[in-house]
Amino acid sequence: MSERSAFARLPKVDAVLEAPRLRSLGVRRELKRRVVQDAVQNLRDQLHAAARADTNNAGEVAIPSPVELADTVARQLEQWTTPRPKRVLNATGVILHTNLGRTPLSAATLAAMTAAGGYCDLEVGLADGQRGSRFVWLRPFIAALMGTQDAHVVNNNAGALLLACTALGGTGGVVLSRGQMVEIGGSFRVATMAAAGGCRVVAVGSTNRTHPKDYEEALQGVGPDSDGRPATAVLWAHQSNFSQQGFVREVPLPELAQIAKRFDVPFIVDLGSGSLGTGLPTTEPTITEYLEQGADLVLASGDKLLGGPQAGIIAGRADFVQRCRTHPMARALRLDKTTLAGLHATLAEHASDAVPNLPLHNMINADNDTLRARALAICEQLGWEATAVIDSVGAIGGGSLPTDTVPSVAIIVPTVRPSQTAKRLRLGEPAVVGHIVEERLLLDLRTIAPDQDSELVAALTRVPSGS
Ligand SMILES: *Cc1c(COP(=O)(O)O)cnc(C)c1O
């Protein structure tokens, strides 16, 4: 078939739009037109590419009829307008799985977010009817909970870092050890985020070793790393996703706090995964402990070890928090009402004298005997051998602590093609995300809530065993 006739057979946009399947789809006409135009253009590009490669090949590009193309476009539009992100069952054993949405929210958190979704007393005092601030009631609560003077909240920890460094970096900027120049994922780096608002970042020390003298020289504007301008704040960043061993030295946090104090400059501590302690089997100090060790400000994520919605907490000395709160950038990083409500509900759990009733804490604290009993029950319902249940290793994950693993229990899916079966499970309803270890497809029970077991069974029933 000649190239010319292939181009001539491209469906006409109006003919596709008139096909009954697309005409009856309740979507704005200009949106339909745009998608049809793009689809036709895509076919035209394919024909051109084929023609360039080999003039006889143009005929090999399959040209759909207007009705066929209308079907494709309608399916595309239906996909676009189906609620996303899709819910998934996390069977990876990684509790704070960034790609799967970090921490699942508790029912109480979600209920608070829904309630705030309508009209709410976000910025009005109901007693006097006067305009107020959206943070008034949360501020003293967070400050007391974290054992410090004041607190402010922004969109996420990256925003907290950007705001704190921009508002407090001063004329000379922050000094940061090269051993703490962390890349947190998605190729975002602590030093780059700290600098994004115009704050100078003075790197000192080497990858493996940084000494008190390195900081002191930067704060005096002398020494090999200095351009003569003294740094006017100190930044300490958690090595959240890696660990160093061997010939390594970082200045201990209390000692660094003393140095910042001596130079009378703000000491900002970027934790990422700040915890409030209760019910977490980690050796990581709590936010309160970091403050007690001398941090002027700590920065923490809402959706890591706090177990709440995405947010960034800035807690510490009142004058420094105030400078962050009143900086123009604070307005650009402001929390919305539903997140504020969700964060509040989460922190209310942390005020409890028991272990917080949050999915994160429940998953971390689930005991292996219970997980094993659930795994065996699932296998029994599926007719799978009990030997499919094995001990596994889960992780707290999510830029908490790289070495924080948790013993767990997993089910080996009986399949000879693990990656294909894994894909079928991901594309199932509900989607199940497992992980492949040593050519075996494992479904880890630690990150599956007990009330999701029946859904997991249903999803697995739909994938024939041995497939
Ligand atoms: C995770 C992390 C961040 C970023 O926090 P987000 O809440 O994801 O913006 C910044 N710094 C450190 C040390 C982290 O671990």
Ligand as a Chemical Component Dictionary entry (heavy atoms), coordinates in Angstrom:
data_LIG
# 
_chem_comp.id                   LIG 
_chem_comp.type                 NON-POLYMER 
_chem_comp.pdbx_formal_charge   0 
_chem_comp.three_letter_code    LIG 
# 
loop_
_chem_comp_atom.comp_id 
_chem_comp_atom.atom_id 
_chem_comp_atom.alt_atom_id 
_chem_comp_atom.type_symbol 
_chem_comp_atom.charge 
_chem_comp_atom.model_Cartn_x 
_chem_comp_atom.model_Cartn_y 
_chem_comp_atom.model_Cartn_z 
_chem_comp_atom.pdbx_ordinal 
LIG C1 C1 C 0 12.250 12.844 54.217 1  
LIG C2 C2 C 0 13.225 13.914 54.510 2  
LIG C3 C3 C 0 13.015 15.221 54.048 3  
LIG C4 C4 C 0 11.829 15.569 53.203 4  
LIG O1 O1 O 0 10.657 15.432 53.909 5  
LIG P1 P1 P 0 9.239  15.528 53.136 6  
LIG O2 O2 O 0 8.239  15.558 54.219 7  
LIG O3 O3 O 0 9.168  14.335 52.251 8  
LIG O4 O4 O 0 9.263  16.789 52.340 9  
LIG C5 C5 C 0 13.951 16.185 54.347 10 
LIG N1 N1 N 0 15.026 15.887 55.084 11 
LIG C6 C6 C 0 15.279 14.655 55.567 12 
LIG C7 C7 C 0 16.508 14.412 56.386 13 
LIG C8 C8 C 0 14.379 13.615 55.285 14 
LIG O5 O5 O 0 14.594 12.384 55.749 15 
# 
loop_
_chem_comp_bond.comp_id 
_chem_comp_bond.atom_id_1 
_chem_comp_bond.atom_id_2 
_chem_comp_bond.value_order 
_chem_comp_bond.pdbx_ordinal 
LIG C1 C2 SING 1  
LIG C2 C3 SING 2  
LIG C2 C8 DOUB 3  
LIG C3 C4 SING 4  
LIG C3 C5 DOUB 5  
LIG C4 O1 SING 6  
LIG O1 P1 SING 7  
LIG P1 O2 DOUB 8  
LIG P1 O3 SING 9  
LIG P1 O4 SING 10 
LIG C5 N1 SING 11 
LIG N1 C6 DOUB 12 
LIG C6 C7 SING 13 
LIG C6 C8 SING 14 
LIG C8 O5 SING 15 
# 
